[in-house]
Amino acid sequence: MSEIYTIIIVILAILAVSGLFVGVTNDAVNFLNSAIGSRAASMRMILLVASVGILVGVVTSSGMMEVARNGMFNPGLFTFHEVMMLYLGVMFANIILLDLYNSWGLPTSTTVSLVFCLLGAAIAVTVYKITGSTDAGHEMGEYINTSRALGIVSAILLSVVIAFTCGTAVMYVSRLIFSFRYTRVFSRFGAFWCGASLTAIVYFALFKGLRNILEGHDFIRLVDSHLPLALTICWAVCSLLLLAVQKLKINILRVTILAGTFALALAFAGNDLVNFIGVPVAGFDAYHIAREAGTTDLLMEGLNENVPANFLVLLGAGLIMILTLWTSKKAMHVTETEISLSSQRDEAEQQYGSSFISRTIVRAALGINAGIERVVPRRVREAIGRRFEYEDVEHSGAPYDMIRATVNLTTSALLISIATSLKLPLSTTYVCFMVAMGSSLADRAWGRESAVYRISGVMTVVAGWFITALGGFLIAFVVGLVLIYGGTVAFAVVTLLSGWMLVRSNLRRKPSAKGEQAHKPQTADDIIRSLTEEVGRTMESATRIYDRTLIAVFKENRKVLREMVKESNDLFYQSRERKYTLLPTLRKLQSGDVDTAHYYVQVVDYLNEMTKALMHITRPAFEHIDNNHEGLSREQTEDLMHINDEVESIYRHINLMLRTGDFTDIDMVLELRDRLFESIAEAIKSELTRINAGRSGTKASMLYLTILNETKSMVLQSRNLLKSQRYFLDHKGQTTDWLSLTK
């Protein structure tokens, strides 16, 4: 056996560990979201329950790795060398693809990634065999199991529609029964409702999480043959147990949610483990077969035999999964995507923007709703409407309540367990995500203020699932071709490149203090401190950007102008993001003082307008130079240099007052502003004179006048910002102790 194959086995082992980290990061969204979104327990308790579920899942799994061994290709037609190149290509493509998705915060399916990476790499090796062999006895269809891939694609389409529909229907009925003020009704019938949920969760755990060790067991056969009776008995027992627990003043909703989290983690570890370590384990088995045979030219018919994985390997994989669950920041990022899209609060994430399709869907939904309102009697509409009037009876401030969390877990568990019992391929990720989206729609979380953005977000995630299949296939196909044709040199280059990408992806984005602070509850003083720091930081950045932009225009420095456009865009989008989060901030401020909230709105608005004016200076300046137009004349440059000096003087005073909190020189800024406006007016008159005399080009004149007008707007908004900031801080009594706030 060549040493190169030993190195490949070591690399596969390293990638298996990395695959566990990346895979758990991605799939944590499946079993954590309901508990986190409803705040059913502390994060430590949620992770502890999930960890126990993972550990039980891996140690009770039989570890059959048939998907990686022979699920997508016929190993009996491939040699050991070809199989090892195939597996190596799969791991490189799979790890990189999933890590990109986790960095973007998009949930995807490790099953789809594995299947299509296997398919792409297998086709690459098959192309190598067909083109390099004189034997025409085998065709592509004999090498590749295309029916498995088509089954996965069909399952995606089916599961997306069914999960969304069922999540909507079950949530709508549940909310009609309990409403948001569910305490009184739940005290009477909650045990029976949670009993039904717990029954679905138990059924899911048996048929999905523990099916490998219970398959063929007499108990399972008995349940299958008397399924309605078995479920009824389970429901009765669970209801009685929960009723007894409820009498002890224990919140049975929390019990049900944590039980569902345990069951999902159990099923995830027991069934999806093959997605992370299946390929490396299959590669090690192939290495063992070839080493015993003493040749690398052996066909890998032995991979058709299903051999359980080593118990210690499974246990070690489970411990790595648990460690990742507790330490991964990206797992929380992926979780935030689903929670933000399903949040009950109006100020849901708008990071996905809007699209023509989402706007069309919302308009169509509004039209349908208007038609229904014309048919349904007014009393009925009002009665139903009262059931959906939002109220945070749990007083937790969670994105949604525990009723919806229970619906999400129950519906997901029931759909997945039914599909498993019917031998239908189904993605846990897809079902959990689409059920959550359907339940949030039925719960009227998708109000007119956020519906367009939520739909765009859902469309982005769903499209990402299909791109996973295409991307995984193409990446694995290309990597497979490079490895199989390139030999040792290609192997070394691809290994180093993939390793560099993984290291860069995991180390380049360290969580900032600002990002960590965003997840902590903010008091009114925290808001004041945050805004004051942002205002000072933004004004200082605006001063620098404006000065560098004008100098770059004078020197026609295209590189610097491009940088200034990027920085001014960042400033504008940061201020606009603060406007989008205005409502929750105002609620916190108004709880103490309405006037303070009023001044806060003014500061945020002026900050947004100031950065917008700056952006309208940098963009035209860059476009002018980028299009190779004639630069500014000497007279125009001298005028703008004079304007720049006056602007710099104004901003120097503004920044000093913002840093120290001493606004005694605010009247001086007003005088400097008026003097600047006079200078701008004189500069505009001079330019009009040059235009009439034909001494100024059209493009240069347009840029010159744009800079002057936007400078006037920028300084005007900056002075207004300064005045509002003073009122904002004075009203809260913060002026005198501003230095202590910034420490």
Buried (B, 14 or more C-beta within 10 A) or exposed (E): BEEBBEEBBEBBBBBBBBBBBBBBBBBBBBBBBBBBBBBBBEEEBBBBBBBBBBBBBBBBBBBBBBBBBBBBBBBBBBBBBBBBBBBBBBBBBBBBBBBBBBBBBBBBBBBBBBBBBBBBBBBBBBBBBBEEEEEEEBEEEEBBBBEBBEBBBEBBEBBBEBBBEBBBBBBBEBBEBBBBBBEEEBEEEBBBBBBBBBBBBBBBBBBBBBBBEBEEEEEBEEBEEEEEEBBEEBBEBBBEBBBEBBEEEEBBBBBBBBBBBBBBBBBBBBBBBBBBBBBBBBBBBBBEBBBEEEEBEBBBBBBEEEBEBEEEBBEBBBBBBBBBBEEBBBBBBBBBBBBBBBBBBEBBBBBBEBBEEBBEBBEEBEEEEEEEEEEEEEEEEEEEEEBBEBEEBBEEEBBBBBBBBBBBBBBBBBBBBBBBBEEBBBBBBBBBBBBBBBBBBBBBBBEEEBBBBBBBBBBBBBEBBBBBBEBBBBBBBBBBBBBBBBEEEBBEEBBEEBBEBBEEBBEEEEEEEEEEEEEEEBEBEEBBBBBBBBBBEBBBBBBEBBBBBBBBBBEBBBEBBBBBBEBBBBBBEBBBEBEEBBEBBBEBBBEEBEBBBBBBBBBBBBBBBBBBBBBBBBBBBBBBBEEEBEBBBEBBBBBBEBBBEBBEBBBEBBBEBBBEBBBEBBEEBBEBBEEBBEBBEEBBEBBEEBBEEEEBBEBBBBBBBBBBBBBBBBBBBBBBBBBBBBBBBBBBEBBEEBEEBEE
